[in-house]
Amino acid sequence: MKTYLRHLAIAIAMTIATVAVMTMLDACDSETSIGNGDANAGKDTNGVVYRRVTSKTGRIWLDRNLGASQVATSPSDEASYGDYFQWGRPADGHQRFDSPNIGSVQANTISPSSNNRFITIDANTADWVRSGVDDNGTRREAFLQKTDGTGICPQGYRVPTVAEWRAELDASSQDMSNSTLKLPLAGFRDGRTGKVNRTTSSTNNPNAVGYYLASDSSSQKLVKFLFLDQNRRGKIETKGRAYGYSVRCIEAQNGEKAPGAAPSDDHSNSKDEATPINPNSITPGSIETTGDVDWFKIVIPSRGTLVVKTTGTIDTAGELYDASGRHRIAYDDDGGADRNFKITQTVTAGTYYVEVRHRASGTGIYALSTIFTSAPASTPTTPVSDDYGNTASTARTISTTSTTSGNIGTAGDEDWFKVVIPRRGTLVATLSSPTDINISLYNAGGTYITSEDNSGSGSRSLSISQSVTAGTYYVKVRHHSPTGTGIYALSTRFTPAPTPATPVPDDYGNTRNTAATIGTTSTTSGNIGTAGDEDWFKVVIPSAGTLVVNTTGSTDTAGYLYNASGTQIGYDNNSGTGTNFKI
């Protein structure tokens, strides 16, 4: 008989309360009357004559609120207040400030027939239609966007979007008191009570505000709108669809399609046909279809800082490219407000391209803003000396374990370093910098091996770890931007591969034929010296009886008992002390 011992391996895996006096500015373009295409040309269906006015963004708007008999002469000019529309409702009479209320009876359709009453709601809802009727608001958003005169705006005009209101705010630095739109503080109509909250000749309201409708649908039966405080500083707010809002219509742009028509592309998907824009501008845009991208071209006159951003309700991503349109200088997707991108970049004179797209797979409109600030004039500086060679042949030799300070001193500068590896192992090169600097590794023949531009212990620390053999290697350091400069620290660390260990001699045979003979009553020391090692022992039993075989020690053993012909007759792995076997 003999006993077979095996080691068991374990795998281990790891606000300001004053009223401002409104300063009215003349409309900055012609006062051409417009109409909705009916018999009363130049009037709406209520006989109101509107004129055109151009805003600071270059967009054309109606000169007054819908339903207003005149352009505002002050923030509290009652004749300029106009109507109060519930979001997405037609001009069915409900919008008049003196229309009667109807309470707790929500509409069954978005076009309630013969209903000139203002629908009020309770505290449990926010919409003037019943649940299940256009809950997501897309049908009413399309209605508000109509430009053929069948919506609430005259022909050629529509309700503005949140992005278009944001563009006006940006152009006026959020202060609408000097806007050519002359928006009065008309107040609002409460969707729960039907009460009109506005300043009149008999009610002096020091907290007068303005609620101006936007066409965008929103979640939870809410809508976003332009809110003006008592000083006519504006911001985008959210309220229920049942509230009554003032409406100021904006002219549809060339190429706009009627709701449901196939969308046209407002800006090219190609850099070669990019829309030219000024370094300081606001440009409306639209992601019309899934996967649509919009390209813009900007010519920068001098060294300075360029800010590129979008405003609007869609989730945008933006990229800034150099003059070739192939090298990306900067990227952002959420640095602006409300999931809009915002890029701030130091630039020199030249041509740049901006690509705008939806961050996911959605569609929608946005406004692209560019702001360029020239760098102050300065005395020409002494050229920066180059601290390290720009090629492999002029590389600075550094040790396998070292830290070296460097400077990308000029646009396009590269720093090359040479490292001689003595034997097989792992080379780690780590780069730390306050700016966006990249690192690459090459072999002795100058063949590229690997690179890194955004890893390590932060966005400004990155590292390469590469298995290497004995020989010469080169490390190249450069700025991510072709015009960028900045300082850095390069650290290298080489770890040799372990030397193969001297083989452990085998103390006992690994087969039955090479088993070591032991006594029937004996203690024998042994060693599982290598992975997979087996020790065989032979015991000769003189007569019938009981044989006990066990191990002691810190090793997790298993034992097998075989008869003379090699048939297994016993096995154990944990019945002894600790993790030892006992048969």
Buried (B, 14 or more C-beta within 10 A) or exposed (E): BBBBBBBEEEEEEEEEEEBBEBEEEEBEEEEEEBBBEEEBEBBBEEEBBBBBBBBBBEBBBBBBBBBBBEBBEBBBBBEBBBBBBBBBBBBBBBBBBEBEBBBEBBBEEBEBEEBEBBBBBEEEBBBBBBEEBBBEBEBBBBBBBBBBBEBBBBBBBBBBBBBBBBBBBBBBEBEBBBBBBBBBBBBBBBBBEBBBBBBEEEEEBEEBBBBBBBBBBBEEBBBBBBBBBBBBBBEBEEBBBBBBBBBBBBBBEEEBEEBEEEBEBBBBBEBEEBBEBEBEBBBBBBBBEEEBBBBBBBEBEEBBEBBBBBBBBBBBBBBBBBEEBEEBBBBBBBEBEBBBBBBBBBBEEBBBBBBBBBBEEEBBBBBBBBBBEEEEEEEEEEEEEBBBBBEBEEBBEBEBEBEBEBBBBBEEBBBBBBBBBEEEBBBBBBBBBEBBBBBBBBBEEEEEBEBBEEEBEEEBBBBBBEEBEEEBBBBBBBBBBEBBBBBBEBBBBBEEEEEEEEEEEBBBBBEBEEBBEBEEEEEEEBBBBEEEBBBBBBBEEEEEEEEEBBBEBEBBBBBBBBEEEEEEEBEBBBEBEEBBBBB
